[in-house]
Amino acid sequence: MHRTMSCCPDLTTRPAGYDLRHACVSTWLNGGVPPAQVAEWAGHSVAVLLKVYAKCIDGQDQIAKQRIEDALCDPGEPEEDTPQESGENG
Protein backbone atom coordinates (compact mmCIF):
# COMPACT_ATOMS: atom_id res chain seq x y z
CA MET A 1 0.00 0.00 0.00
CA HIS A 2 1.37 3.39 -0.95
CA ARG A 3 0.51 6.72 0.55
CA THR A 4 -0.41 9.70 -1.60
CA MET A 5 0.46 13.16 -0.32
CA SER A 6 0.27 16.20 -2.54
CA CYS A 7 2.55 18.23 -0.24
CA CYS A 8 5.33 15.61 -0.37
CA PRO A 9 5.50 14.12 -3.86
CA ASP A 10 8.68 12.17 -3.05
CA LEU A 11 6.72 10.14 -0.48
CA THR A 12 4.10 8.88 -2.92
CA THR A 13 6.15 5.83 -3.92
CA ARG A 14 7.33 4.80 -0.46
CA PRO A 15 5.41 2.50 1.85
CA ALA A 16 4.16 4.13 5.05
CA GLY A 17 6.33 1.78 7.13
CA TYR A 18 9.47 3.30 5.66
CA ASP A 19 8.21 6.80 6.47
CA LEU A 20 7.57 5.81 10.08
CA ARG A 21 11.00 4.21 10.38
CA HIS A 22 12.66 7.31 8.93
CA ALA A 23 10.74 9.54 11.33
CA CYS A 24 11.71 7.36 14.27
CA VAL A 25 15.43 7.27 13.42
CA SER A 26 15.45 11.03 12.77
CA THR A 27 13.73 11.67 16.10
CA TRP A 28 16.26 9.52 17.99
CA LEU A 29 19.16 11.38 16.39
CA ASN A 30 17.66 14.80 17.07
CA GLY A 31 16.87 13.68 20.61
CA GLY A 32 20.56 13.19 21.25
CA VAL A 33 20.75 9.40 21.16
CA PRO A 34 24.32 8.50 20.15
CA PRO A 35 24.61 7.49 16.47
CA ALA A 36 26.15 4.12 17.37
CA GLN A 37 23.06 3.25 19.44
CA VAL A 38 20.63 4.46 16.77
CA ALA A 39 22.52 2.46 14.14
CA GLU A 40 22.23 -0.67 16.26
CA TRP A 41 18.50 -0.17 16.83
CA ALA A 42 17.91 0.58 13.14
CA GLY A 43 20.04 -2.29 11.88
CA HIS A 44 22.52 -0.02 10.08
CA SER A 45 26.24 0.48 10.31
CA VAL A 46 27.17 3.88 11.71
CA ALA A 47 28.57 4.84 8.29
CA VAL A 48 25.28 4.06 6.53
CA LEU A 49 23.26 5.76 9.26
CA LEU A 50 25.24 8.99 9.00
CA LYS A 51 25.24 8.94 5.20
CA VAL A 52 21.44 8.64 5.08
CA TYR A 53 20.41 10.64 8.16
CA ALA A 54 23.14 13.29 8.66
CA LYS A 55 20.95 15.89 6.95
CA CYS A 56 18.21 15.17 9.50
CA ILE A 57 20.32 16.12 12.51
CA ASP A 58 19.46 19.71 13.30
CA GLY A 59 20.28 22.27 15.97
CA GLN A 60 22.73 20.28 18.04
CA ASP A 61 25.69 22.67 17.75
CA GLN A 62 25.12 24.35 21.11
CA ILE A 63 24.56 21.06 22.89
CA ALA A 64 27.74 19.58 21.42
CA LYS A 65 29.79 22.66 22.32
CA GLN A 66 28.47 22.59 25.89
CA ARG A 67 29.35 18.90 26.24
CA ILE A 68 32.89 19.61 25.03
CA GLU A 69 33.23 22.51 27.45
CA ASP A 70 31.88 20.40 30.32
CA ALA A 71 34.31 17.59 29.50
CA LEU A 72 37.26 20.00 29.47
CA CYS A 73 36.36 21.88 32.66
CA ASP A 74 38.34 21.19 35.81
CA PRO A 75 35.77 19.97 38.37
CA GLY A 76 37.70 21.86 41.07
CA GLU A 77 37.18 25.22 39.39
CA PRO A 78 33.93 27.13 39.97
CA GLU A 79 31.85 27.77 36.88
CA GLU A 80 31.72 31.33 35.56
CA ASP A 81 27.96 31.60 36.11
CA THR A 82 28.17 30.46 39.73
CA PRO A 83 28.87 33.23 42.28
CA GLN A 84 31.79 32.40 44.55
CA GLU A 85 31.24 32.38 48.28
CA SER A 86 33.27 35.05 50.10
CA GLY A 87 33.48 33.11 53.34
CA GLU A 88 31.72 35.88 55.26
CA ASN A 89 28.68 35.11 57.38
CA GLY A 90 25.85 37.51 57.09
SERO-4910 file (N, C-alpha, C, O; in steps of 0.05 Angstrom, whole numbers):
BEGIN
 pado doro    nc1    nc2    nc3   cac1   cac2   cac3    cc1    cc2    cc3    oc1    oc2    oc3
  Met    A     17    -24      0      0      0      0     18     25      0     37     26     16
  His    A     12     43    -17     27     68    -19     10     92    -11    -14     92    -15
  Arg    A     24    111      1     10    134     11     12    156    -10     32    158    -24
  Thr    A     -9    172    -13     -8    194    -32    -10    220    -16    -29    224     -1
  Met    A      9    237    -20      9    263     -6     17    284    -27     39    284    -38
  Ser    A     -1    303    -31      5    324    -51     28    343    -41     42    354    -58
  Cys    A     31    346    -15     51    365     -5     79    352     -6     99    367     -4
  Cys    A     81    326     -8    107    312     -7    107    292    -30    105    268    -25
  Pro    A    111    301    -55    110    282    -77    131    260    -76    126    239    -88
  Asp    A    154    264    -62    174    243    -61    165    220    -43    177    199    -44
  Leu    A    144    224    -27    134    203    -10    113    185    -23    104    166    -11
  Thr    A    104    192    -46     82    178    -58     89    149    -67     72    132    -70
  Thr    A    115    143    -70    123    117    -78    134    100    -56    140     76    -60
  Arg    A    136    111    -32    147     96     -9    124     84      8    103     97     11
  Pro    A    128     61     18    108     50     37    108     66     63    129     77     71
  Ala    A     86     67     76     83     83    101    102     72    122    112     88    138
  Gly    A    108     47    123    127     36    143    154     48    141    167     53    161
  Tyr    A    164     53    117    189     66    113    189     94    124    208    103    137
  Asp    A    167    109    119    164    136    129    165    137    160    178    154    172
  Leu    A    152    118    173    151    116    202    179    110    213    188    121    233
  Arg    A    193     92    199    220     84    208    239    108    205    254    114    223
  His    A    237    122    183    253    146    179    248    167    200    266    180    211
  Ala    A    222    171    206    215    191    227    226    183    254    235    199    269
  Cys    A    225    157    260    234    147    285    265    151    288    274    162    308
  Val    A    279    143    268    309    145    268    316    175    270    334    182    285
  Ser    A    303    192    255    309    221    255    303    232    283    319    249    293
  Thr    A    282    224    295    275    233    322    295    225    343    303    241    360
  Trp    A    304    200    341    325    190    360    350    207    357    362    216    377
  Leu    A    359    212    332    383    228    328    380    256    338    398    266    351
  Asn    A    358    269    332    353    296    341    349    297    371    352    318    384
  Gly    A    341    275    383    337    274    412    363    270    427    364    270    452
  Gly    A    385    266    412    411    264    425    421    235    430    441    231    443
  Val    A    406    216    420    415    188    423    440    185    407    441    193    383
  Pro    A    461    173    418    486    170    403    482    154    377    468    134    377
  Pro    A    495    163    355    492    150    329    498    120    330    485    104    316
  Ala    A    517    111    346    523     82    347    499     67    358    493     45    348
  Gln    A    485     78    378    461     65    389    438     65    369    425     45    365
  Val    A    434     88    356    413     89    335    418     70    313    400     56    304
  Ala    A    443     68    304    450     49    283    444     21    291    433      5    275
  Glu    A    451     14    315    445    -13    325    415    -19    325    406    -40    315
  Trp    A    399      0    336    370     -3    337    358     -5    309    339    -20    304
  Ala    A    369     11    290    358     12    263    369    -11    245    358    -15    223
  Gly    A    389    -25    254    401    -46    238    419    -36    216    423    -49    195
  His    A    431    -13    220    450      0    202    478     -2    213    482     -6    237
  Ser    A    498      3    196    525     10    206    524     39    212    506     54    202
  Val    A    543     49    228    543     78    234    548     93    209    537    115    205
  Ala    A    565     83    191    571     97    166    546    100    149    542    122    138
  Val    A    530     79    146    506     81    131    486    100    144    474    117    131
  Leu    A    483     98    170    465    115    185    472    145    180    454    161    174
  Leu    A    497    152    183    505    180    180    502    189    151    496    212    146
  Lys    A    508    171    132    505    179    104    476    185     98    470    205     84
  Val    A    457    169    108    429    173    102    416    195    119    399    210    109
  Tyr    A    423    196    144    408    213    163    423    238    172    412    253    188
  Ala    A    448    242    164    463    266    173    448    292    168    449    310    184
  Lys    A    434    293    145    419    318    139    395    322    157    384    344    158
  Cys    A    387    301    172    364    303    190    372    314    218    355    323    233
  Ile    A    398    313    224    406    322    250    407    353    249    421    365    232
  Asp    A    393    365    267    389    394    266    392    407    294    381    396    313
  Gly    A    406    429    295    406    445    319    421    434    343    414    440    366
  Gln    A    441    417    338    455    406    361    482    419    366    497    409    383
  Asp    A    488    440    352    514    453    355    518    462    384    539    456    396
  Gln    A    499    477    395    502    487    422    505    465    442    522    467    461
  Ile    A    490    444    439    491    421    458    519    408    456    531    402    477
  Ala    A    528    404    432    555    392    428    577    409    440    595    399    454
  Lys    A    576    435    436    596    453    446    595    453    477    616    454    490
  Gln    A    572    452    489    569    452    518    581    426    529    594    426    550
  Arg    A    576    404    516    587    378    525    617    378    524    631    368    542
  Ile    A    629    390    503    658    392    501    669    410    523    688    402    536
  Glu    A    656    432    528    665    450    549    663    436    576    681    438    592
  Asp    A    641    422    581    638    408    606    659    387    610    669    383    632
  Ala    A    666    373    589    686    352    590    714    363    595    731    350    608
  Leu    A    719    388    586    745    400    589    748    416    615    771    423    623
  Cys    A    726    422    629    727    438    653    740    422    676    735    397    678
  Asp    A    755    436    692    767    424    716    745    424    737    734    445    744
  Pro    A    737    400    748    715    399    767    721    415    793    703    421    808
  Gly    A    747    422    798    754    437    821    750    467    818    750    482    837
  Glu    A    747    476    793    744    504    788    714    512    788    698    497    777
  Pro    A    707    534    800    679    543    799    671    551    771    688    562    757
  Glu    A    646    547    764    637    555    738    634    586    737    630    598    758
  Glu    A    636    598    714    634    627    711    608    638    720    606    660    731
  Asp    A    586    623    716    559    632    722    553    630    752    534    642    762
  Thr    A    569    614    767    563    609    795    578    630    812    602    632    810
  Pro    A    564    645    828    577    665    846    594    650    866    585    630    878
  Gln    A    618    660    871    636    648    891    628    658    919    620    681    923
  Glu    A    630    640    938    625    648    966    649    663    976    672    655    971
  Ser    A    644    685    991    665    701   1002    676    691   1029    696    700   1038
  Gly    A    661    672   1041    670    662   1067    659    679   1090    664    672   1113
  Glu    A    645    701   1084    634    718   1105    607    708   1113    591    700   1096
  Asn    A    601    709   1138    574    702   1148    558    727   1152    564    743   1169
  Gly    A    537    730   1137    517    750   1142    522    777   1135    505    794   1139
***
